Amino acid sequence: MATMGTAQQCPRESVGFEMSIIAQVLPSQGEGFSIIEAFMRFSELGAEWVMYLLMILGAVMVGLFVQRYRFFQKRRIDVGTLGAQLIDALKNNDIDAAKRLVANGDSMEARVLSDALDDFHDGPAVVEQKITSALAAQKQEYDRYLNFFGTLGNNAPFIGLFGTVIGIIVAFQALGNNPKGGLEVVGPGIAEALVATAVGLMIAIPSVVIFNVFKGRVKSHVSNTVSLSGIVKAWAERRSGDA
């Protein structure tokens, strides 16, 4: 009987020994990488760096706004006057006079019309092709940096909200370290966290306004260019029909 008891005990001891080896090899539930703990350590940086990031983006926004504002202001023209003068020149078959009207212009309208008038004698098909290619090139130049304003306007609030979340995490960590504390412990941290959201909105709102205003200016220039170039194309077709 003693021999049988010893025989039954040996497998149990062997199984227990194997389980202890497995427990030493495999990490316990609390060990290893934890994304929550990693983010908690990351949140110790606080929300201040988020506000610095927003301020940098805001400075870039102001710089690009000034550049684009000057760009559009230098390219403002009196479309009505230019259209009337262009029609008078084409009625008199004075292509050179029509070219002089737009020779020194920097606006989209002047650039496209200049390209079209350079090949006016080659027929309406060539004129239409020159108008299409020149308009596409000018629109690309006018749309430059506008995507930055749109992207910043859409995402700046979320960047600020991210800073707010980090600030709230820090505030509750402070409350956990001082359980007897109350609003005087978490209040300043939450207030600082909400500033990040406010800064994000301060950046986003002007960005959206700038994007919409400049986008409207681009559409206006494109509409004017299509209207004026239609006049040139019509006279090119009439000249080709008369020939």
Backbone hydrogen bonds in HBPLUS format (Angstrom, degrees):
<---DONOR---> <-ACCEPTOR-->    atom                        ^
c    i                          cat <-CA-CA->   ^        H-A-AA   ^      H-
h    n   atom  resd res      DA  || num        DHA   H-A  angle D-A-AA Bond
n    s   type  num  typ     dist DA aas  dist angle  dist       angle   num
A0005-GLY N   A0001-MET O   2.93 MM   4  6.19 155.7  1.99 149.2 155.6     1
A0006-THR N   A0002-ALA O   2.99 MM   4  6.17 153.5  2.06 141.2 148.3     2
A0007-ALA N   A0003-THR O   2.99 MM   4  6.21 149.9  2.08 142.0 150.6     3
A0008-GLN N   A0004-MET O   2.96 MM   4  6.23 148.6  2.06 146.1 153.8     4
A0009-GLN N   A0005-GLY O   2.99 MM   4  6.13 144.8  2.12 141.9 151.4     5
A0010-CYS N   A0006-THR O   3.11 MM   4  6.25 147.9  2.22 146.4 153.1     6
A0013-GLU N   A0009-GLN O   2.97 MM   4  6.24 161.7  2.00 156.2 161.4     7
A0014-SER N   A0010-CYS O   2.89 MM   4  6.10 151.7  1.97 148.8 157.5     8
A0015-VAL N   A0011-PRO O   2.88 MM   4  6.12 157.9  1.93 150.2 155.3     9
A0016-GLY N   A0012-ARG O   2.91 MM   4  6.15 161.5  1.95 151.1 156.4    10
A0017-PHE N   A0013-GLU O   2.94 MM   4  6.10 150.3  2.03 142.7 150.5    11
A0018-GLU N   A0014-SER O   2.98 MM   4  6.25 155.0  2.05 146.9 153.5    12
A0019-MET N   A0015-VAL O   2.98 MM   4  6.22 160.7  2.02 152.1 156.9    13
A0020-SER N   A0016-GLY O   3.08 MM   4  6.28 149.4  2.18 141.3 149.1    14
A0021-ILE N   A0017-PHE O   3.11 MM   4  6.42 147.7  2.22 142.8 151.1    15
A0022-ILE N   A0018-GLU O   2.99 MM   4  6.32 161.6  2.02 153.1 157.6    16
A0023-ALA N   A0019-MET O   2.93 MM   4  6.11 156.5  1.98 146.2 152.6    17
A0024-GLN N   A0020-SER O   3.13 MM   4  6.30 141.3  2.28 136.9 146.1    18
A0024-GLN N   A0021-ILE O   3.13 MM   3  5.18 125.2  2.45  95.4 109.3    19
A0025-VAL N   A0021-ILE O   3.02 MM   4  6.32 147.2  2.13 147.9 157.1    20
A0026-LEU N   A0022-ILE O   2.92 MM   4  6.05 177.7  1.93 164.0 163.3    21
A0031-GLU N   A0028-SER O   3.09 MM   3  5.35 155.4  2.16 109.1 116.7    22
A0038-ALA N   A0034-SER O   2.94 MM   4  6.19 155.5  2.00 149.7 157.4    23
A0039-PHE N   A0035-ILE O   2.95 MM   4  6.10 155.8  2.01 141.6 147.4    24
A0040-MET N   A0036-ILE O   2.88 MM   4  6.11 149.4  1.97 145.4 154.9    25
A0041-ARG N   A0037-GLU O   2.95 MM   4  6.20 154.2  2.02 146.5 152.4    26
A0042-PHE N   A0038-ALA O   2.94 MM   4  6.20 148.4  2.04 139.8 149.5    27
A0043-SER N   A0039-PHE O   2.79 MM   4  6.02 146.9  1.90 146.1 154.6    28
A0044-GLU N   A0041-ARG O   3.20 MM   3  5.36 148.5  2.31  99.4 108.6    29
A0045-LEU N   A0042-PHE O   3.11 MM   3  5.96 169.4  2.12 121.1 124.5    30
A0046-GLY N   A0043-SER O   2.93 MM   3  5.55 158.8  1.97 116.3 122.9    31
A0050-VAL N   A0047-ALA O   3.20 MM   3  5.41 130.3  2.46 100.7 113.1    32
A0051-MET N   A0048-GLU O   3.10 MM   3  5.26 119.6  2.48  98.5 112.6    33
A0052-TYR N   A0048-GLU O   3.08 MM   4  6.48 151.2  2.16 148.4 156.8    34
A0053-LEU N   A0049-TRP O   2.96 MM   4  6.20 154.6  2.03 143.4 150.1    35
A0054-LEU N   A0050-VAL O   2.96 MM   4  6.27 156.7  2.01 147.1 153.3    36
A0055-MET N   A0051-MET O   2.90 MM   4  6.10 151.0  1.98 143.9 152.1    37
A0056-ILE N   A0052-TYR O   2.97 MM   4  6.25 152.0  2.05 148.3 155.3    38
A0057-LEU N   A0053-LEU O   3.00 MM   4  6.30 163.8  2.03 151.6 155.8    39
A0058-GLY N   A0054-LEU O   2.82 MM   4  6.00 147.8  1.92 142.9 152.7    40
A0059-ALA N   A0055-MET O   2.92 MM   4  6.17 149.2  2.02 143.7 151.2    41
A0060-VAL N   A0056-ILE O   3.00 MM   4  6.33 158.2  2.05 151.3 156.9    42
A0061-MET N   A0057-LEU O   2.92 MM   4  6.13 152.8  1.99 142.8 150.9    43
A0062-VAL N   A0058-GLY O   2.98 MM   4  6.28 156.1  2.04 147.9 153.1    44
A0063-GLY N   A0059-ALA O   3.03 MM   4  6.29 162.3  2.07 149.5 154.1    45
A0064-LEU N   A0060-VAL O   2.96 MM   4  6.18 164.8  1.98 154.9 158.5    46
A0065-PHE N   A0061-MET O   2.87 MM   4  6.01 148.6  1.97 145.4 155.0    47
A0066-VAL N   A0062-VAL O   3.03 MM   4  6.28 159.8  2.07 151.4 155.2    48
A0067-GLN N   A0063-GLY O   3.14 MM   4  6.39 160.6  2.18 145.6 150.9    49
A0068-ARG N   A0064-LEU O   2.89 MM   4  6.05 165.9  1.91 150.9 154.6    50
A0069-TYR N   A0065-PHE O   2.81 MM   4  5.89 155.0  1.87 148.6 156.3    51
A0070-ARG N   A0066-VAL O   3.06 MM   4  6.23 165.8  2.08 148.9 152.0    52
A0071-PHE N   A0067-GLN O   3.02 MM   4  6.20 152.2  2.10 141.3 149.8    53
A0072-PHE N   A0068-ARG O   2.97 MM   4  6.22 163.0  2.00 154.0 155.8    54
A0073-GLN N   A0069-TYR O   2.94 MM   4  6.09 158.0  1.98 150.1 157.0    55
A0074-LYS N   A0070-ARG O   3.08 MM   4  6.16 155.3  2.14 148.7 153.2    56
A0075-ARG N   A0072-PHE O   3.13 MM   3  5.19 146.8  2.25  99.8 109.8    57
A0082-LEU N   A0078-ASP O   3.07 MM   4  6.26 168.1  2.09 155.1 158.8    58
A0083-GLY N   A0079-VAL O   2.88 MM   4  5.97 157.7  1.93 148.9 155.0    59
A0084-ALA N   A0080-GLY O   3.06 MM   4  6.29 159.2  2.11 148.2 153.3    60
A0085-GLN N   A0081-THR O   2.99 MM   4  6.21 167.0  2.01 154.9 158.4    61
A0086-LEU N   A0082-LEU O   2.89 MM   4  5.98 152.5  1.97 145.1 153.3    62
A0087-ILE N   A0083-GLY O   3.01 MM   4  6.21 158.4  2.06 147.5 152.4    63
A0088-ASP N   A0084-ALA O   3.07 MM   4  6.32 162.1  2.10 149.5 154.2    64
A0089-ALA N   A0085-GLN O   3.04 MM   4  6.27 159.0  2.08 146.9 152.1    65
A0090-LEU N   A0086-LEU O   3.00 MM   4  6.23 159.5  2.05 149.6 155.1    66
A0091-LYS N   A0087-ILE O   2.84 MM   4  5.99 152.2  1.92 151.0 159.0    67
A0092-ASN N   A0088-ASP O   3.22 MM   4  6.41 146.0  2.34 141.4 148.9    68
A0094-ASP N   A0089-ALA O   2.88 MM   5  5.17 158.6  1.93 166.0 159.0    69
A0093-ASN N   A0090-LEU O   3.00 MM   3  4.76 158.7  2.05 101.3 106.2    70
A0098-ALA N   A0094-ASP O   3.21 MM   4  6.57 153.0  2.28 142.9 150.3    71
A0099-LYS N   A0095-ILE O   2.88 MM   4  6.17 150.4  1.97 147.6 155.8    72
A0100-ARG N   A0096-ASP O   2.98 MM   4  6.26 149.4  2.07 143.4 151.6    73
A0101-LEU N   A0097-ALA O   3.23 MM   4  6.51 137.2  2.42 140.3 150.3    74
A0102-VAL N   A0099-LYS O   3.18 MM   3  5.61 139.8  2.35 106.1 115.8    75
A0103-ALA N   A0099-LYS O   2.91 MM   4  5.72 108.9  2.43 142.9 161.7    76
A0105-GLY N   A0102-VAL O   3.46 MM   3  5.26 166.2  2.48 100.5 104.4    77
A0111-ARG N   A0107-SER O   3.00 MM   4  6.22 166.1  2.02 154.4 158.2    78
A0112-VAL N   A0108-MET O   3.05 MM   4  6.14 170.9  2.06 154.6 156.9    79
A0113-LEU N   A0109-GLU O   3.03 MM   4  6.11 165.5  2.05 148.2 152.9    80
A0114-SER N   A0110-ALA O   2.90 MM   4  5.93 153.0  1.97 144.5 152.3    81
A0115-ASP N   A0111-ARG O   3.13 MM   4  6.39 159.9  2.17 147.4 151.5    82
A0116-ALA N   A0112-VAL O   3.01 MM   4  6.26 157.4  2.06 149.1 155.8    83
A0117-LEU N   A0113-LEU O   2.85 MM   4  6.00 162.3  1.88 153.4 157.7    84
A0118-ASP N   A0114-SER O   3.09 MM   4  6.20 139.8  2.26 141.4 151.2    85
A0119-ASP N   A0116-ALA O   3.29 MM   3  5.72 141.6  2.45 105.8 114.5    86
A0120-PHE N   A0117-LEU O   3.22 MM   3  4.66 163.1  2.25 104.4 102.0    87
A0122-ASP N   A0119-ASP O   3.09 MM   3  5.41 158.9  2.14 110.5 117.1    88
A0127-VAL N   A0123-GLY O   3.14 MM   4  6.39 161.2  2.17 150.6 156.5    89
A0128-GLU N   A0124-PRO O   2.85 MM   4  5.97 159.9  1.89 147.2 152.2    90
A0129-GLN N   A0125-ALA O   3.09 MM   4  6.30 154.6  2.16 141.9 148.5    91
A0130-LYS N   A0126-VAL O   2.94 MM   4  6.19 157.5  1.99 151.5 157.4    92
A0131-ILE N   A0127-VAL O   2.94 MM   4  6.17 153.4  2.01 148.3 155.8    93
A0132-THR N   A0128-GLU O   2.99 MM   4  6.22 161.8  2.02 149.1 153.5    94
A0133-SER N   A0129-GLN O   3.06 MM   4  6.24 169.8  2.07 152.3 154.5    95
A0134-ALA N   A0130-LYS O   2.96 MM   4  5.92 162.3  1.99 145.2 150.9    96
A0135-LEU N   A0131-ILE O   2.90 MM   4  5.87 157.0  1.95 146.4 153.0    97
A0136-ALA N   A0132-THR O   3.11 MM   4  6.25 155.7  2.17 143.2 149.4    98
A0137-ALA N   A0133-SER O   3.12 MM   4  6.35 158.4  2.17 146.2 151.6    99
A0138-GLN N   A0134-ALA O   2.98 MM   4  6.16 160.8  2.02 149.3 154.5   100
A0139-LYS N   A0135-LEU O   2.91 MM   4  6.03 157.8  1.96 147.9 154.0   101
A0140-GLN N   A0136-ALA O   3.17 MM   4  6.33 153.4  2.25 142.7 149.0   102
A0141-GLU N   A0137-ALA O   3.26 MM   4  6.56 149.3  2.36 140.5 148.2   103
A0142-TYR N   A0138-GLN O   2.94 MM   4  6.23 152.5  2.01 149.8 157.8   104
A0143-ASP N   A0139-LYS O   2.93 MM   4  6.05 142.2  2.07 145.4 154.8   105
A0144-ARG N   A0141-GLU O   3.40 MM   3  5.41 161.2  2.44 100.3 105.6   106
A0146-LEU N   A0143-ASP O   3.13 MM   3  5.60 159.5  2.18 127.8 132.9   107
A0148-PHE N   A0145-TYR O   3.14 MM   3  5.31 131.6  2.39  98.4 110.9   108
A0150-GLY N   A0146-LEU O   3.13 MM   4  6.48 162.7  2.16 152.2 156.8   109
A0151-THR N   A0147-ASN O   2.84 MM   4  5.95 164.3  1.86 150.5 154.9   110
A0152-LEU N   A0148-PHE O   2.89 MM   4  5.96 164.3  1.91 150.4 155.2   111
A0153-GLY N   A0149-PHE O   2.93 MM   4  5.99 157.6  1.98 144.8 151.3   112
A0154-ASN N   A0150-GLY O   3.10 MM   4  6.27 145.0  2.23 140.9 149.5   113
A0155-ASN N   A0151-THR O   3.04 MM   4  6.14 145.8  2.16 147.3 156.1   114
A0156-ALA N   A0152-LEU O   2.89 MM   4  5.45 153.9  1.96 148.7 151.0   115
A0158-PHE N   A0155-ASN O   3.07 MM   3  5.31 122.0  2.42 103.5 117.9   116
A0159-ILE N   A0155-ASN O   3.04 MM   4  6.39 150.1  2.13 153.0 162.3   117
A0160-GLY N   A0156-ALA O   2.99 MM   4  6.27 162.7  2.02 155.0 159.0   118
A0161-LEU N   A0157-PRO O   2.83 MM   4  6.05 149.8  1.92 140.6 149.8   119
A0162-PHE N   A0158-PHE O   2.88 MM   4  6.06 147.7  1.99 140.7 148.8   120
A0163-GLY N   A0159-ILE O   3.15 MM   4  6.53 152.6  2.23 144.5 151.1   121
A0164-THR N   A0160-GLY O   2.96 MM   4  6.30 145.5  2.08 143.0 153.3   122
A0165-VAL N   A0161-LEU O   2.91 MM   4  6.23 156.3  1.97 152.1 157.3   123
A0166-ILE N   A0162-PHE O   3.07 MM   4  6.37 161.8  2.11 148.9 153.5   124
A0167-GLY N   A0163-GLY O   2.95 MM   4  6.16 158.8  1.99 145.7 151.7   125
A0168-ILE N   A0164-THR O   2.92 MM   4  6.18 154.7  1.99 151.0 157.4   126
A0169-ILE N   A0165-VAL O   3.00 MM   4  6.25 156.1  2.06 149.4 155.8   127
A0170-VAL N   A0166-ILE O   3.01 MM   4  6.32 159.7  2.05 151.8 156.9   128
A0171-ALA N   A0167-GLY O   2.93 MM   4  6.18 152.8  2.01 143.8 151.7   129
A0172-PHE N   A0168-ILE O   3.00 MM   4  6.27 159.6  2.05 152.3 155.9   130
A0173-GLN N   A0169-ILE O   2.94 MM   4  6.16 143.3  2.08 144.4 155.3   131
A0174-ALA N   A0170-VAL O   2.98 MM   4  6.27 150.8  2.07 146.0 153.3   132
A0175-LEU N   A0171-ALA O   3.04 MM   4  6.39 145.8  2.16 139.2 149.0   133
A0176-GLY N   A0172-PHE O   2.88 MM   4  6.07 147.7  1.98 139.0 147.7   134
A0177-ASN N   A0173-GLN O   3.00 MM   4  6.31 145.1  2.13 143.6 152.6   135
A0178-ASN N   A0174-ALA O   3.12 MM   4  6.30 123.1  2.46 132.7 146.9   136
A0178-ASN N   A0175-LEU O   3.14 MM   3  4.98 137.6  2.32  91.8 104.0   137
A0181-GLY N   A0178-ASN O   2.87 MM   3  5.50 156.1  1.93 120.9 128.8   138
A0185-VAL N   A0182-GLY O   2.99 MM   3  5.53 153.5  2.06 112.0 120.2   139
A0186-VAL N   A0182-GLY O   3.34 MM   4  6.77 160.7  2.38 153.9 157.4   140
A0187-GLY N   A0183-LEU O   2.63 MM   4  5.01 147.7  1.73 141.5 150.4   141
A0190-ILE N   A0186-VAL O   2.95 MM   4  6.12 161.5  1.98 160.7 165.9   142
A0191-ALA N   A0187-GLY O   2.94 MM   4  6.12 161.7  1.97 157.7 163.3   143
A0192-GLU N   A0188-PRO O   2.97 MM   4  6.16 158.4  2.02 146.5 152.0   144
A0193-ALA N   A0189-GLY O   2.95 MM   4  6.16 147.7  2.06 140.0 149.5   145
A0194-LEU N   A0190-ILE O   2.93 MM   4  6.22 152.5  2.00 150.7 156.9   146
A0195-VAL N   A0191-ALA O   3.23 MM   4  6.50 135.4  2.44 139.4 150.5   147
A0195-VAL N   A0192-GLU O   3.25 MM   3  5.21 133.0  2.49  93.3 105.7   148
A0196-ALA N   A0193-ALA O   3.14 MM   3  5.56 135.4  2.35 105.2 115.5   149
A0198-ALA N   A0194-LEU O   3.10 MM   4  6.44 158.4  2.15 148.4 154.5   150
A0199-VAL N   A0195-VAL O   2.85 MM   4  6.12 157.8  1.90 154.6 160.1   151
A0200-GLY N   A0196-ALA O   2.98 MM   4  6.20 156.3  2.04 144.6 151.4   152
A0201-LEU N   A0197-THR O   3.00 MM   4  6.31 153.8  2.07 148.9 155.2   153
A0202-MET N   A0198-ALA O   2.93 MM   4  6.18 152.1  2.01 145.7 154.0   154
A0203-ILE N   A0199-VAL O   3.05 MM   4  6.32 138.4  2.22 145.0 155.1   155
A0204-ALA N   A0200-GLY O   2.93 MM   4  6.09 154.4  1.99 144.5 152.4   156
A0205-ILE N   A0201-LEU O   3.02 MM   4  5.94 177.4  2.02 153.8 154.2   157
A0207-SER N   A0203-ILE O   3.39 MM   4  6.41 152.1  2.48 139.0 146.9   158
A0208-VAL N   A0204-ALA O   2.98 MM   4  6.25 158.0  2.03 158.8 163.4   159
A0209-VAL N   A0205-ILE O   3.11 MM   4  6.37 162.3  2.15 152.1 157.1   160
A0210-ILE N   A0206-PRO O   2.83 MM   4  6.00 167.1  1.84 154.3 157.7   161
A0211-PHE N   A0207-SER O   2.91 MM   4  6.07 161.2  1.95 146.6 152.2   162
A0212-ASN N   A0208-VAL O   3.00 MM   4  6.20 165.3  2.03 150.9 154.1   163
A0213-VAL N   A0209-VAL O   2.95 MM   4  6.14 161.8  1.98 153.6 158.8   164
A0214-PHE N   A0210-ILE O   2.96 MM   4  6.06 175.3  1.96 157.0 158.6   165
A0215-LYS N   A0211-PHE O   2.90 MM   4  5.91 152.3  1.98 144.8 153.4   166
A0216-GLY N   A0212-ASN O   2.98 MM   4  6.09 147.7  2.09 138.6 146.8   167
A0217-ARG N   A0213-VAL O   3.01 MM   4  6.38 146.0  2.13 143.0 152.8   168
A0218-VAL N   A0214-PHE O   2.95 MM   4  6.27 154.3  2.02 148.3 154.5   169
A0219-LYS N   A0215-LYS O   3.05 MM   4  6.32 162.3  2.08 147.0 151.2   170
A0220-SER N   A0216-GLY O   2.98 MM   4  6.19 150.4  2.07 143.3 151.4   171
A0221-HIS N   A0217-ARG O   2.98 MM   4  6.27 159.0  2.03 150.2 155.0   172
A0222-VAL N   A0218-VAL O   2.92 MM   4  6.17 161.3  1.95 154.4 159.9   173
A0223-SER N   A0219-LYS O   2.92 MM   4  6.07 159.0  1.96 145.6 151.3   174
A0224-ASN N   A0220-SER O   2.96 MM   4  6.19 161.8  2.00 149.4 154.2   175
A0225-THR N   A0221-HIS O   2.90 MM   4  6.05 157.2  1.95 147.5 154.2   176
A0226-VAL N   A0222-VAL O   2.92 MM   4  6.14 160.6  1.96 152.0 156.6   177
A0227-SER N   A0223-SER O   3.05 MM   4  6.24 156.9  2.10 145.6 152.0   178
A0228-LEU N   A0224-ASN O   2.94 MM   4  6.18 168.7  1.95 154.7 157.1   179
A0229-SER N   A0225-THR O   2.83 MM   4  5.85 162.0  1.86 150.0 156.1   180
A0230-GLY N   A0226-VAL O   2.98 MM   4  5.95 136.3  2.18 134.0 144.8   181
A0231-ILE N   A0228-LEU O   3.08 MM   3  5.25 128.9  2.35  98.3 111.1   182
A0232-VAL N   A0228-LEU O   3.33 MM   4  6.79 156.4  2.39 146.8 151.7   183
A0233-LYS N   A0229-SER O   2.91 MM   4  6.14 162.8  1.94 149.7 154.7   184
A0234-ALA N   A0230-GLY O   2.89 MM   4  6.00 156.2  1.95 142.4 149.0   185
A0235-TRP N   A0231-ILE O   3.06 MM   4  6.33 160.3  2.10 151.4 155.7   186
A0236-ALA N   A0232-VAL O   2.91 MM   4  6.12 145.1  2.03 144.7 155.3   187
A0237-GLU N   A0233-LYS O   2.93 MM   4  6.21 151.6  2.01 149.1 156.1   188
A0238-ARG N   A0234-ALA O   2.95 MM   4  6.20 152.9  2.02 143.8 151.8   189
A0239-ARG N   A0235-TRP O   2.88 MM   4  5.96 156.0  1.94 140.7 147.3   190
A0240-SER N   A0236-ALA O   2.95 MM   4  6.12 151.6  2.03 139.2 147.3   191
A0241-GLY N   A0237-GLU O   2.89 MM   4  6.12 149.0  1.98 144.0 152.2   192
A0242-ASP N   A0238-ARG O   2.94 MM   4  6.16 155.0  2.01 148.3 154.7   193
A0243-ALA N   A0239-ARG O   3.04 MM   4  6.24 144.0  2.17 139.1 148.6   194
